[in-house]
Amino acid sequence: MIIEKTNSEIIIRLPVDMDIEELQDMKDWLDYLETTRESKAKQKDVDDMVKEVKKGRWTKRKAEILK
């Protein structure tokens, strides 16, 4: 593996025999880091939001199941 930094980007060179699914996971993680790096959200806020989303989703799904 080779990592290079230029004026405008970081380039990562990997062997061609790397597992593509593992590389996709790594790319997804890097996308997450890039997206959230300037976030001001606190973990508690995120946890509360996830609970609300799950609660609403379960309420909707439960109504569909009981039809």
C-alpha positions as CSV (number, residue, x, y, z in Angstrom):
1,M,0.0,0.0,0.0
2,I,1.2,3.5,-0.9
3,I,-0.3,6.7,0.4
4,E,0.6,9.9,-1.4
5,K,-0.5,13.5,-0.6
6,T,-0.6,16.2,-3.3
7,N,-1.7,19.8,-3.0
8,S,-5.3,18.9,-3.6
9,E,-5.8,15.2,-2.7
10,I,-4.6,12.1,-0.9
11,I,-4.0,9.1,-3.2
12,I,-4.1,5.5,-1.8
13,R,-2.6,2.8,-4.1
14,L,-3.6,-0.8,-3.2
15,P,-2.7,-4.1,-4.8
16,V,-5.1,-5.3,-7.4
17,D,-5.9,-8.5,-5.5
18,M,-7.6,-6.6,-2.6
19,D,-11.2,-7.7,-1.7
20,I,-13.5,-5.3,-3.4
21,E,-16.2,-5.6,-0.7
22,E,-13.6,-4.7,2.0
23,L,-12.6,-1.7,-0.1
24,Q,-16.2,-0.6,-0.5
25,D,-16.5,-0.8,3.3
26,M,-13.4,1.3,3.7
27,K,-14.7,3.9,1.2
28,D,-18.1,4.0,3.0
29,W,-16.2,4.7,6.3
30,L,-14.1,7.4,4.6
31,D,-17.3,9.0,3.2
32,Y,-18.8,9.0,6.7
33,L,-15.7,10.7,8.1
34,E,-15.8,13.3,5.3
35,T,-19.5,14.0,5.8
36,T,-19.4,14.3,9.6
37,R,-16.0,16.0,10.2
38,E,-17.5,19.4,10.8
39,S,-20.7,18.2,12.5
40,K,-21.6,20.0,15.8
41,A,-24.0,17.2,16.8
42,K,-23.4,15.5,20.1
43,Q,-23.6,11.7,20.4
44,K,-26.6,12.1,22.8
45,D,-28.5,14.1,20.1
46,V,-27.8,11.4,17.5
47,D,-28.9,8.7,19.9
48,D,-32.1,10.5,20.7
49,M,-32.8,11.0,17.0
50,V,-32.2,7.3,16.2
51,K,-34.6,6.3,19.0
52,E,-37.3,8.6,17.6
53,V,-36.8,7.3,14.0
54,K,-37.0,3.7,15.2
55,K,-40.0,4.3,17.4
56,G,-41.9,5.9,14.5
57,R,-40.8,3.1,12.1
58,W,-42.0,0.4,14.5
59,T,-45.3,2.1,15.1
60,K,-45.9,2.3,11.3
61,R,-44.7,-1.3,10.7
62,K,-46.8,-2.6,13.6
63,A,-49.9,-1.1,12.1
64,E,-49.1,-2.7,8.8
65,I,-48.6,-6.1,10.4
66,L,-51.8,-6.0,12.4
67,K,-54.0,-5.2,9.4
